Amino acid sequence: MPLREFTYNDVGATRERGFCPPDFHPLYVRTRIGEGEKVFRRASEALLTWELHRELGLGMEASADKAAPGVDVTVTLAGLIKAPCRVVWTAEEPRRTGWAYGTLPGHPECGEEAFVVDRTGDGTVWLTVSAFSRPAKWYARLGGPATRGLQHAYARRTGSTLRQMCAPYSDV
């Protein structure tokens, strides 16, 4: 099977905070998850192994058990909408873990989304969901601002779900 191409040009650009190509809509949502090394490790594991996304109720079919560049992922929403993506970058650093995937043909949107857990100098653990996107399918275009509102709600829910998953690991 031939390798499918990304549906946008700026592959990997979510590494650069605040970058948004012309004619795309930006998304940036940062959520406090908790405090301490145990929370950071738990949040990192849940993020890298797709556990967080599955906990959100999404169908996650991935070509590997862990996020890594080149891993193909198909996210299924409500069993109806299939959204094919490919991981474009990952980070596994002492205080920062994350990955981003970009859209492939058949995805309702066009663009890239990143999920990053970081632990600041005071020990606070944060999840940042950032993206740039624009509609690719007719129903995403038809949704207009409502579609973007759903994307922001999803990013906020991702943060609150991860916070709940990590609560038993909190030092506080």
N, C-alpha and C positions, 0 to 999 in steps of 0.2 A: 504494500500500500504506500503510495507516495506521501511524503511529508507535506501536510497542509501549511499554507502560508498564513501569517498573521494578517488581520484585516485593517491594520493601521501602520503608520511608518515609524513612529517614535518608540520602538521596542526597547524596554528597559528604562524609560525616562522617569518612572515613578521613584527611582533612586534619588532623583533631584527634587528636594522638597519644594512644593509650590509650582512645579512645572505643569503647564497645561497648554497643549498645542492649540492653535487657532481653530475655531469652530467646534471645540470640545467643551464639555461642562466639567468643572473641577469638583472634587469631593474631598473633604478633609474633616475627619471626626476623631478626636482623641478622648479616650476614656481612662480614668484612673482605675486600676485593677486591684491594687493592694500594696503591701510593703514587704520587702525582704527577699532574700535569696531563694527561699523555698517557693514563694509565689512566682518569682521570675522563672525558675526552672519548670514549674508545673505549667505556667502559661506558654512557655516556649515549646514544651512537649505537645500540648494540646493543639497548638498552632501548626507545628511542622508535620504532624501525623494525620491531619484532616479531622481529628477528633472534635475540635471546636465547630467546624462546619457541619459535621454530622449531628452534633448536639443542637444546632440551630434547626434541625429537621430537614436539611438539604440532602438530596441524594448526591453522593460523591463517588464517582468512578474514576480511579487514578491508575496510571500505568506503573506506579511505585507506591510503597507504603509511606514514603516520606517525601516532602517537597524537595525538589532539586531541579536545576535548570534542565529543560527538555522534557520534563514529565508532563504527559497529557492528562488533563482532567476534564471530565464532563460533569457539570453541576446540573442537577435536575430539580426544578421547582414544582412542587405540588404534583409531581408525577407527569406533568404535561409539557413543560418548557425545558428543553435540553440546551445547555449553554456550554459548548466546547471551548476549552482554553488550553494554554500551555504555560508552564512555569518559565519565567524569563530570567529571574535572578533569585538568589537566596542569600541570607546573612546568618551566620552562626558565630557570634562574637561574645566575649565575656559579659557584656551589658546590653547586647542588642541581638534579637533573633527575628527573622522574618522572611517573607517571600512575596513575589508578585507574579500574577499571571496575566497573559494577554489573550485577547479574543481571537478565535479562529472562525472560519466560515461556518455559518449556521447559528452563531450566537446572536441573541436579540439586540445586543449592544455592540459597539465597536470601541475598543480602548484597552486600558490596563488598570488593574487594581492591586494595591499592595496592602499587606497586613504586617505590622511591625510591633513587636513587644520590646520595650526598652526599660532599663532600670537606671534611674537618675542618681546623681551623687548622694542624695539624701535617702536612697533606698526605695523610693516610690516606683512602682511598676505601672507602666502605661501601655495601652494598646492604641496604635494609630492606624486607622483605615484611610487610605488616600487613593484617589483614582482620577482618571480623566476618561470621559466617555461621551458618546453621542449615539443616537438610535441607529440601528442597522435594519431592523425588521419593521414592517408597517405598523404592527401593534405597539411597538416601543415609540415610534414617531407619533402615533395617535394619542398616546398617553401624555406626551409633552411634559409640562411641569409636574404632573402627578407621578410620572415615572421617576423623575429626579427626587421627588419627595419620598418615594418608596425606597430609593437607593440610600438616602440619608437615614431613614428609619431602620433599614437593614444594618447599616454601619453602627448605629447606636445600639441596636439589639445584640450585635456581635460583641460589643464591649460589655454590655450588662451580663450576657451569657458567660463570657470568659471570667468576669468578676465572680459570678456565682460558682463556677467550676473551681476557682482558686481560693475561695473563702476558707476552706478547711486547712489551708497551708499558710495562712497569715500568721505573722509573728505577733500581731497586735491583739 
